[in-house]
Amino acid sequence: MTRQRRVILETLRESNAHPSADEVYELVRRKLSRISLGTVYRNLDILAELGEIQKIALSGSLNRFDGETRKHYHIRCINCDRLDDAPMGTLEDIEEGIGGATRYKIIGHRLEFMGLCPECLDIATDRW
């Protein structure tokens, strides 16, 4: 593992913010001032392929990255695009049920919750 890749991984594991690649770049530049945006993008893809991080591709938003590799769900604010971990366990038995009811070999699933984060809800209470 290169020094750059290690710093990117450490940065993601220290963050709960689910940053975009550009945000990771800004965070990593504080530690490695000469790192390029292209290097960050390449290393994020490599780390995701290696299973060291999660690449989160949710509807309506940029790809985000998560240093937490255990299976878990996310909730996204439809107003500001904030992304948080959903406070619940995964539904592993749903994969078995769908697989048994179809001819598909189920290899995983994604579940996206959408809503308004507390900050946006405070601002837009009269809209919702």
Secondary structure as GFF3:
##gff-version 3
##sequence-region A 1 128
A	DSSP	alpha_helix	3	14	.	.	.	ID=ss1
A	DSSP	alpha_helix	21	29	.	.	.	ID=ss2
A	DSSP	alpha_helix	37	49	.	.	.	ID=ss3
A	DSSP	beta_strand	54	56	.	.	.	ID=ss4
A	DSSP	beta_strand	64	66	.	.	.	ID=ss5
A	DSSP	beta_strand	74	77	.	.	.	ID=ss6
A	DSSP	beta_strand	83	85	.	.	.	ID=ss7
A	DSSP	alpha_helix	92	101	.	.	.	ID=ss8
A	DSSP	beta_strand	112	115	.	.	.	ID=ss9
A	DSSP	alpha_helix	118	123	.	.	.	ID=ss10
###
